[in-house]
Amino acid sequence: MGAYGWKATIGFIGPPRTNETVLHEAIRLAPKGVSWCWSTMCLPEFGQFEFDEALSLAGLCAKELAERKVSIIVATGIPLITSKGVDYHLQLEREIAALTGKTIPVTSDIHCVLGALAALKLNRISLSSIYQRYIQDNVIRYLKHYGVETLADEGLSYALADCMTQADMNTSYECAMRVHQKAPKAQGMFIACPQWPTIDNIERMERDTGAPVVTHLAAIMWGALAQIGVHEPLEGFGKLLRESPKWVEPKVAAQTVA
């Protein structure tokens, strides 16, 4: 735990070897006393071979974060994790925990998202992202496995570099509003990928849709902190961070268990 993270330091295993927007938004979201420690898996582009190569470095990243004495390790990369089939995040978390001697709590971004949806009691949602179609479909299947039905979705089909260069400050809001028009009765919305600007649009999205909005990075921060018992309500970034609910462990949908 570093000097800035005297309440908690979130160890973040990120896929892309180049990051920009997510760094700015992560620092802005962090309450006083909470810091981030970054390690990357050097993902150059979207693609299954690239996903597998990046995931092979997750253990090394985790070991290095453990040496920095972070409070919790979060393996991120929903495109990577969902490409390996439902429940893969649990396998990845177990592998990382074993490599770090089970001395530090381990979670994943999809685990945090599922936990956020469970905590807010959202099981019929709309989904917007920058993802390509096959990635979006993997995410939808993963959510369905945990009882979350996607009523409408839109993905902008960006390449990895486009995530940081093509979206402007209003892109996520505009995309969300288009999806909302398709499914106005959705209980809430998930905005996937932390690599495009989202956090300044959360309150506006919630006001204009009348429903909670879970963004990728906000879910990571809330989920990581909630799982280690740190509750830091934060104004200005939507219901999830404002209310900072207690952690709710997501459950597999009953029909997928049978």
Helices and strands as residue ranges (DSSP letters): E 8-16, H 21-29, E 34-43, H 48-55, H 58-67, E 72-75, H 78-82, H 88-99, E 106-108, H 109-119, E 124-129, H 133-145, E 149-155, H 160-165, H 171-182, E 188-191, G 199-201, H 202-209, E 213-215, H 216-227, H 239-243, H 254-257
